[in-house]
Amino acid sequence: MTAIKFGTDGWRGIIAEDFTFANARTVAQAIARYVVRGEDARKGVLVGYDHRFASDRVAQAVAETISSTGTPVWLTDKPCPTPTISLLVRQRQAAGGIVVTASHNPYRWNGLKYKASYGSSALPSIVAQIEKELALVESENIPALPPRKNLIQPLEPRAPYLDTIEKLIDWDRLRKANFRFVSDPMHGAAAGLLPALFTRNGVHCDEIRGTRDPRFGGFHPEPIEPHVEPLRQAVLAGKYDAGFCADGDGDRIGAIDRTGAFVNPHQIFALLVWHLAGTRNLSGDIAKTFSVTKLIDKLAAKFQRKLHEVPIGFKYICELMLEQNILLGGEESGGIGTSLYLPERDASVSALFLAELMAWHGKSLGELLATLHAEFGEFHYGRVDLEVTASQKKNAIAHFSDSKNKKFLDFPIKRREDMDGIKVYLGDAGWLLIRASGTENVLRIYSETNNAETTRRVLTAVTDLVHTL
């Protein structure tokens, strides 16, 4: 059985246990073999890295491994967020890109993400080919050829990236709004990006947690509560109009309103649909993953946009964006992509659009959300990840799938959907989703109702029930 599992967006492991230089070279060798067979290797591969421990040295090893196949490599001369590599792969028409990162995982992890030639996550068909090469390299112990260092060139990643995303926004409108922002890259690779863009366009933006810290200041570099607490404190202390937060490799967003309230990814996605499809009336459909708020459904209906719902994972959004005109696609974890830019998640681009939305209406994020709730009703979302036994995982799915169960708590079960896990609709109150992890004994429980206390009650009741199964 292979020790290295290449997943949707790449491979991750615990540093010095699974994630070693030797394993990183093995994965890079498998990717290089795919590029030679499945892409035009002459167009080269871009390699970038984040702020994690030894990421720069691993990136050098990866670049050398890729070069050994005769493939040109451009290695970034500084850390950069994952979307930077995605964008530059597409702009330079490269064969692909690799980023040394473990995204939002805790500091003990690192990994390799592979970005395909179209500038986003590898489609399942590409992943399957890389996995095939990986199995071959491991089973037959195929040695890597000597590196060809003359094929490795330096690449400055940030300037072309900033120049590109700068063009997406109405800066004149933003300047006139006179808002003050604060950016929180959580000690990750998006450090310095938003302050650079805002400042050079005459908009006030400060930054916290912008230094490189491989331990991320003791927090997980994931832009959700409680890890956004330093940003909340900064917004309140500095009386900023909003704070924007990015995960460790800069593709997921979180936000804080001027009141200190956390603006969750569902709310951010809804605000961006309202802005781009509504206020700006840009063309295109809307796509969302199975666990995303039903507010998106209502917004899509209001703006007469077709709504596409896909299984959980941004790769499904990406696949749709490559095939159809999808204005905006989003997932529960804060990954949002737009056809105006790339079929890829990008925290900095999402933050720019949120700032533009605020400027367009002259209102704070909290005031804008209140406007949405007044028109469409309230949506309160929650999620719990439970460690369970294999039998509890199986029994929980079976219990909620059973059509004989007509009620949950005091709610009638109206209908069920099984696109990804089992979703149960609780009368007119909302919904509940039970989804089992495919790789570990974890059960993910999601709920959205029209009342915060109801959502808490549903999640608690499911948790209690699962422990009895």
PLY file of the C-alpha trace (Angstrom):
ply
format ascii 1.0
element vertex 469
property float x
property float y
property float z
element edge 468
property int vertex1
property int vertex2
end_header
0.00 0.00 0.00
1.41 3.38 -0.95
2.61 5.62 1.90
1.83 8.75 -0.10
-1.77 9.59 -0.95
-2.19 12.19 -3.69
-5.55 13.84 -3.11
-7.71 16.41 -4.89
-5.40 19.38 -4.53
-2.17 17.49 -3.95
-0.48 15.76 -1.03
-0.11 16.73 2.64
1.68 15.18 5.58
3.11 15.92 9.01
6.57 17.48 8.78
9.41 15.02 9.49
6.97 12.09 9.72
5.19 11.84 6.35
6.32 15.11 4.84
10.02 14.59 4.19
12.40 15.76 1.47
12.49 12.22 0.10
8.69 11.98 -0.14
8.43 15.48 -1.62
10.90 14.47 -4.33
8.89 11.29 -4.98
5.67 13.28 -5.46
7.49 15.82 -7.65
8.88 12.96 -9.74
5.34 11.59 -10.27
4.09 15.05 -11.28
7.05 15.49 -13.64
6.31 12.14 -15.29
2.66 13.21 -15.74
3.72 16.55 -17.26
6.02 14.81 -19.76
3.25 12.41 -20.79
0.10 14.51 -20.39
1.13 18.13 -21.07
3.56 20.05 -23.26
6.57 19.85 -20.93
8.49 22.38 -23.05
6.20 25.08 -21.63
7.67 24.46 -18.21
6.47 24.20 -14.63
6.21 27.02 -12.06
7.16 26.25 -8.44
6.19 28.46 -5.49
6.13 28.10 -1.71
4.51 29.49 1.44
5.74 30.52 4.91
5.85 27.04 6.47
8.94 25.42 7.94
11.51 24.64 5.21
9.04 25.35 2.38
11.71 27.29 0.46
14.18 24.40 0.68
11.55 21.84 -0.31
10.61 24.06 -3.29
14.26 24.01 -4.41
14.29 20.19 -4.17
11.01 19.99 -6.11
12.38 22.31 -8.82
15.52 20.18 -9.17
13.42 17.01 -9.45
11.22 18.52 -12.17
14.29 19.78 -14.06
15.78 16.28 -14.13
13.22 15.30 -16.80
14.41 18.12 -19.07
11.41 20.29 -18.17
12.11 24.03 -17.68
11.28 25.31 -14.19
10.57 28.79 -12.88
11.13 28.91 -9.10
9.72 31.91 -7.23
12.30 34.09 -5.52
10.05 34.69 -2.49
7.00 33.13 -0.77
3.67 33.69 -2.53
0.03 32.62 -2.14
-1.26 29.67 -4.12
-3.52 31.80 -6.42
-0.39 33.63 -7.60
0.99 30.41 -9.09
-2.43 29.52 -10.54
-2.61 32.91 -12.27
0.96 32.87 -13.60
0.60 29.31 -14.90
-2.36 30.49 -16.94
-0.81 33.79 -18.06
2.46 32.17 -19.11
0.65 29.15 -20.64
2.88 26.86 -18.59
2.39 23.10 -18.39
1.48 23.34 -14.70
2.45 24.65 -11.28
3.43 23.29 -7.87
3.08 25.11 -4.55
4.78 23.88 -1.38
2.00 24.48 1.18
-0.44 22.75 3.49
-3.02 25.52 3.03
-5.07 26.02 6.23
-3.69 22.98 8.10
-1.92 23.41 11.48
1.78 24.34 11.49
2.99 20.74 11.86
1.80 20.00 8.31
3.20 20.77 4.90
2.39 19.56 1.41
2.45 20.01 -2.34
-0.45 21.43 -4.35
-0.55 20.82 -8.10
-2.16 23.43 -10.36
-3.10 22.46 -13.91
-2.40 24.47 -17.07
-5.79 26.25 -16.91
-4.85 27.82 -13.54
-6.72 25.85 -10.88
-7.07 22.51 -9.10
-6.35 19.38 -11.09
-9.46 17.68 -12.46
-10.11 14.11 -11.25
-8.80 12.76 -14.58
-5.44 14.50 -14.05
-5.24 13.40 -10.40
-5.79 9.80 -11.53
-2.88 10.02 -13.96
-0.55 11.51 -11.32
-1.59 8.78 -8.85
-0.78 6.16 -11.48
2.70 7.64 -11.96
3.18 7.86 -8.19
2.30 4.19 -7.71
4.77 3.26 -10.45
7.60 5.36 -9.00
7.06 3.83 -5.55
6.45 0.21 -6.53
9.35 0.00 -8.96
11.61 2.32 -6.92
12.39 4.35 -10.06
15.38 6.60 -9.33
15.24 10.26 -10.26
17.67 11.49 -12.88
20.31 14.05 -11.90
18.94 17.64 -11.65
19.60 19.99 -14.55
20.06 23.22 -12.63
20.62 25.20 -15.83
16.88 24.68 -16.56
15.82 26.41 -13.30
15.14 30.16 -13.59
14.03 32.62 -10.88
10.53 34.12 -10.99
9.22 37.24 -9.23
5.59 36.26 -8.56
3.97 39.21 -6.81
4.20 42.14 -9.24
2.34 40.50 -12.19
-0.22 39.07 -9.77
-0.96 42.45 -8.14
-1.09 44.19 -11.53
-3.71 41.68 -12.69
-6.07 41.72 -9.71
-5.78 45.50 -9.39
-7.73 45.86 -12.67
-10.80 44.08 -11.23
-11.85 46.95 -8.95
-13.34 50.45 -9.28
-10.66 52.26 -7.28
-12.14 55.70 -7.79
-15.35 54.62 -6.07
-13.36 52.98 -3.28
-11.19 56.06 -2.68
-14.24 58.33 -2.43
-15.84 56.04 0.19
-12.94 56.86 2.54
-13.03 53.51 4.36
-10.21 52.20 6.54
-9.31 48.51 6.32
-7.01 46.10 8.11
-5.60 42.91 6.55
-4.71 39.73 8.45
-2.75 37.12 6.46
-2.36 35.03 9.67
1.45 34.94 9.21
0.82 33.24 5.86
1.88 33.77 2.26
-0.69 36.51 1.48
1.28 38.92 3.68
1.68 42.40 2.23
-0.65 41.94 -0.75
-3.75 43.91 0.28
-1.81 46.76 1.95
0.28 47.13 -1.22
-2.79 47.34 -3.47
-4.89 49.56 -1.23
-2.05 51.95 -0.38
-0.92 52.52 -3.95
-4.51 53.33 -4.86
-5.00 55.84 -2.06
-7.06 53.63 0.27
-6.06 53.17 3.93
-5.08 49.60 4.83
-2.95 48.38 7.72
-1.82 44.82 8.41
-1.48 42.52 11.42
0.24 39.12 11.58
2.12 39.93 8.38
5.49 38.49 9.41
6.65 34.99 8.52
6.03 32.64 11.44
6.11 28.89 10.66
4.05 28.32 13.85
1.42 30.91 12.80
1.47 32.63 16.17
-0.02 29.57 17.86
-3.23 29.67 15.78
-4.36 27.48 12.90
-3.99 29.56 9.71
-7.69 29.09 8.90
-9.90 32.21 8.64
-12.68 31.03 10.95
-13.44 31.44 14.65
-11.59 31.26 17.04
-8.47 31.80 14.87
-9.65 35.25 13.72
-9.73 36.66 17.27
-6.58 38.82 16.76
-8.25 40.41 13.73
-11.42 41.09 15.73
-9.39 42.83 18.43
-7.48 44.85 15.81
-10.68 46.01 14.06
-12.22 47.18 17.34
-9.06 48.80 18.72
-8.27 50.60 15.46
-11.88 51.48 14.65
-11.49 50.03 11.14
-14.49 49.70 8.82
-13.66 46.05 8.08
-10.95 43.44 8.50
-10.07 40.81 5.88
-8.41 37.51 6.74
-6.67 34.94 4.50
-5.61 31.38 5.26
-2.01 30.15 5.18
-1.72 30.01 1.40
-4.09 32.86 0.58
-7.00 31.13 -1.15
-9.68 31.19 1.58
-11.24 34.34 3.06
-12.79 35.40 6.35
-13.92 38.88 7.43
-14.71 40.98 10.51
-17.32 43.75 10.51
-16.59 47.11 12.15
-18.68 45.95 15.17
-16.31 42.99 15.71
-18.82 40.47 14.34
-17.35 37.59 12.31
-18.65 37.48 8.74
-18.64 33.79 7.83
-17.83 32.35 4.38
-21.52 31.74 3.53
-22.29 35.39 4.22
-19.28 36.54 2.20
-20.35 34.38 -0.75
-23.91 35.76 -0.52
-22.65 39.35 -0.42
-20.48 38.76 -3.48
-23.37 37.20 -5.43
-25.49 40.21 -4.49
-22.73 42.57 -5.63
-21.61 40.95 -8.90
-24.90 39.45 -10.13
-27.13 42.11 -8.61
-25.55 45.54 -8.23
-23.06 45.17 -11.09
-25.40 42.92 -13.13
-22.56 40.89 -14.64
-23.53 37.88 -16.75
-23.17 34.25 -15.74
-24.61 31.48 -13.60
-23.95 30.76 -9.91
-22.41 27.55 -8.56
-22.22 26.31 -4.99
-21.26 23.16 -3.15
-23.82 20.98 -1.34
-23.12 22.41 2.14
-23.51 26.10 1.26
-26.30 28.36 2.55
-29.73 28.38 0.90
-29.50 32.17 0.77
-27.54 31.64 -2.45
-30.57 29.87 -3.95
-32.78 32.87 -3.15
-30.28 35.35 -4.57
-29.87 33.33 -7.77
-33.65 33.22 -8.19
-33.98 36.99 -7.60
-31.34 37.80 -10.22
-32.68 35.12 -12.60
-29.46 33.14 -12.65
-29.25 29.40 -13.08
-27.95 27.79 -9.88
-25.64 24.78 -10.12
-25.23 22.67 -6.97
-22.26 20.27 -6.87
-20.68 17.85 -4.38
-18.35 19.27 -1.74
-14.90 20.24 -3.07
-13.79 23.20 -5.17
-12.67 20.85 -7.96
-16.35 20.44 -8.91
-16.81 24.23 -9.08
-13.63 24.49 -11.17
-14.87 21.82 -13.59
-18.10 23.77 -14.13
-16.23 27.05 -14.58
-14.11 25.51 -17.32
-17.20 24.27 -19.18
-19.80 27.02 -18.67
-20.21 30.73 -17.93
-20.16 30.67 -14.12
-19.98 34.21 -12.77
-19.28 33.08 -9.21
-18.68 29.74 -7.53
-18.21 29.14 -3.82
-17.77 26.55 -1.10
-18.43 26.46 2.64
-14.79 26.88 3.65
-14.32 30.36 2.17
-13.04 29.40 -1.26
-14.70 31.61 -3.90
-13.84 31.91 -7.60
-15.11 34.18 -10.39
-15.03 34.05 -14.18
-13.86 37.67 -14.10
-10.50 36.34 -12.99
-9.71 32.59 -12.64
-11.55 29.30 -12.02
-9.73 29.38 -8.68
-10.19 30.45 -5.06
-8.45 33.68 -4.05
-8.83 35.42 -0.67
-7.31 38.71 -1.89
-9.68 38.99 -4.87
-12.68 38.22 -2.62
-11.52 40.91 -0.17
-11.23 43.47 -2.97
-14.78 42.75 -4.14
-16.10 43.03 -0.55
-14.40 46.41 -0.18
-15.87 47.53 -3.51
-19.33 46.36 -2.40
-19.03 48.45 0.78
-17.97 51.48 -1.27
-20.81 50.99 -3.76
-23.45 51.23 -1.02
-21.54 53.30 1.56
-22.34 50.70 4.20
-20.49 48.28 6.49
-20.56 44.52 5.98
-22.92 44.17 8.95
-25.33 46.76 7.51
-25.25 45.02 4.14
-26.00 41.64 5.75
-28.91 43.20 7.65
-30.30 44.40 4.31
-30.05 40.87 2.89
-31.72 39.34 5.97
-34.53 41.91 5.82
-35.35 40.84 2.25
-34.64 37.11 2.33
-34.96 36.09 6.00
-32.27 35.01 8.44
-29.83 32.14 7.86
-27.82 30.78 10.77
-25.21 28.16 9.94
-23.16 25.82 12.10
-20.88 22.82 11.73
-19.49 20.17 14.07
-16.79 17.61 13.22
-17.19 14.48 15.38
-14.59 11.79 15.94
-16.56 8.54 15.79
-16.09 4.82 15.36
-16.49 3.28 11.91
-19.80 1.72 12.98
-21.13 5.03 14.37
-20.27 6.71 11.08
-22.10 4.05 9.10
-25.10 3.94 11.49
-25.53 7.73 11.50
-25.77 7.86 7.71
-28.21 4.94 7.74
-30.36 6.54 10.47
-30.83 9.85 8.69
-31.29 8.14 5.32
-34.14 5.97 6.63
-37.43 7.23 5.20
-39.26 5.68 8.19
-37.91 8.53 10.32
-40.51 11.25 9.77
-39.39 13.74 12.43
-36.26 15.12 14.03
-36.76 16.89 17.37
-40.06 18.73 16.83
-39.50 19.26 13.09
-41.20 17.21 10.35
-38.75 15.83 7.80
-39.97 17.25 4.48
-37.48 15.59 2.14
-33.96 14.21 1.78
-31.10 14.69 -0.69
-28.03 12.48 -1.04
-25.69 14.28 -3.46
-22.84 14.18 -0.91
-23.81 12.69 2.43
-27.46 12.90 3.48
-29.29 16.24 3.74
-32.56 16.35 5.71
-34.99 19.28 5.39
-36.57 20.20 8.74
-40.00 21.63 7.93
-39.68 25.33 7.13
-36.92 25.85 9.68
-33.92 24.76 7.61
-31.77 21.73 6.93
-29.31 19.28 8.41
-26.46 17.51 6.55
-24.59 14.43 7.73
-21.43 13.61 5.81
-18.81 10.96 6.54
-15.13 11.47 5.88
-13.81 8.98 3.35
-10.32 8.82 4.86
-10.78 9.03 8.64
-13.36 8.20 11.32
-14.88 11.67 11.31
-18.53 12.60 10.84
-19.24 16.14 9.68
-22.56 17.61 10.80
-23.83 20.79 9.16
-27.03 22.70 9.86
-28.66 25.91 8.73
-31.90 27.24 10.19
-33.69 30.57 10.53
-32.63 30.95 14.17
-29.19 30.76 15.80
-30.50 28.89 18.85
-32.33 26.37 16.63
-29.13 25.64 14.70
-27.25 25.05 17.98
-30.05 22.82 19.23
-30.05 20.72 16.03
-26.26 20.26 16.06
-26.29 19.30 19.76
-29.14 16.83 19.25
-27.42 15.14 16.29
-24.15 14.92 18.26
-25.95 13.30 21.21
-27.79 10.87 18.92
-24.65 9.79 17.05
-22.93 8.88 20.32
-25.76 6.41 21.05
-25.61 4.64 17.67
0 1
1 2
2 3
3 4
4 5
5 6
6 7
7 8
8 9
9 10
10 11
11 12
12 13
13 14
14 15
15 16
16 17
17 18
18 19
19 20
20 21
21 22
22 23
23 24
24 25
25 26
26 27
27 28
28 29
29 30
30 31
31 32
32 33
33 34
34 35
35 36
36 37
37 38
38 39
39 40
40 41
41 42
42 43
43 44
44 45
45 46
46 47
47 48
48 49
49 50
50 51
51 52
52 53
53 54
54 55
55 56
56 57
57 58
58 59
59 60
60 61
61 62
62 63
63 64
64 65
65 66
66 67
67 68
68 69
69 70
70 71
71 72
72 73
73 74
74 75
75 76
76 77
77 78
78 79
79 80
80 81
81 82
82 83
83 84
84 85
85 86
86 87
87 88
88 89
89 90
90 91
91 92
92 93
93 94
94 95
95 96
96 97
97 98
98 99
99 100
100 101
101 102
102 103
103 104
104 105
105 106
106 107
107 108
108 109
109 110
110 111
111 112
112 113
113 114
114 115
115 116
116 117
117 118
118 119
119 120
120 121
121 122
122 123
123 124
124 125
125 126
126 127
127 128
128 129
129 130
130 131
131 132
132 133
133 134
134 135
135 136
136 137
137 138
138 139
139 140
140 141
141 142
142 143
143 144
144 145
145 146
146 147
147 148
148 149
149 150
150 151
151 152
152 153
153 154
154 155
155 156
156 157
157 158
158 159
159 160
160 161
161 162
162 163
163 164
164 165
165 166
166 167
167 168
168 169
169 170
170 171
171 172
172 173
173 174
174 175
175 176
176 177
177 178
178 179
179 180
180 181
181 182
182 183
183 184
184 185
185 186
186 187
187 188
188 189
189 190
190 191
191 192
192 193
193 194
194 195
195 196
196 197
197 198
198 199
199 200
200 201
201 202
202 203
203 204
204 205
205 206
206 207
207 208
208 209
209 210
210 211
211 212
212 213
213 214
214 215
215 216
216 217
217 218
218 219
219 220
220 221
221 222
222 223
223 224
224 225
225 226
226 227
227 228
228 229
229 230
230 231
231 232
232 233
233 234
234 235
235 236
236 237
237 238
238 239
239 240
240 241
241 242
242 243
243 244
244 245
245 246
246 247
247 248
248 249
249 250
250 251
251 252
252 253
253 254
254 255
255 256
256 257
257 258
258 259
259 260
260 261
261 262
262 263
263 264
264 265
265 266
266 267
267 268
268 269
269 270
270 271
271 272
272 273
273 274
274 275
275 276
276 277
277 278
278 279
279 280
280 281
281 282
282 283
283 284
284 285
285 286
286 287
287 288
288 289
289 290
290 291
291 292
292 293
293 294
294 295
295 296
296 297
297 298
298 299
299 300
300 301
301 302
302 303
303 304
304 305
305 306
306 307
307 308
308 309
309 310
310 311
311 312
312 313
313 314
314 315
315 316
316 317
317 318
318 319
319 320
320 321
321 322
322 323
323 324
324 325
325 326
326 327
327 328
328 329
329 330
330 331
331 332
332 333
333 334
334 335
335 336
336 337
337 338
338 339
339 340
340 341
341 342
342 343
343 344
344 345
345 346
346 347
347 348
348 349
349 350
350 351
351 352
352 353
353 354
354 355
355 356
356 357
357 358
358 359
359 360
360 361
361 362
362 363
363 364
364 365
365 366
366 367
367 368
368 369
369 370
370 371
371 372
372 373
373 374
374 375
375 376
376 377
377 378
378 379
379 380
380 381
381 382
382 383
383 384
384 385
385 386
386 387
387 388
388 389
389 390
390 391
391 392
392 393
393 394
394 395
395 396
396 397
397 398
398 399
399 400
400 401
401 402
402 403
403 404
404 405
405 406
406 407
407 408
408 409
409 410
410 411
411 412
412 413
413 414
414 415
415 416
416 417
417 418
418 419
419 420
420 421
421 422
422 423
423 424
424 425
425 426
426 427
427 428
428 429
429 430
430 431
431 432
432 433
433 434
434 435
435 436
436 437
437 438
438 439
439 440
440 441
441 442
442 443
443 444
444 445
445 446
446 447
447 448
448 449
449 450
450 451
451 452
452 453
453 454
454 455
455 456
456 457
457 458
458 459
459 460
460 461
461 462
462 463
463 464
464 465
465 466
466 467
467 468
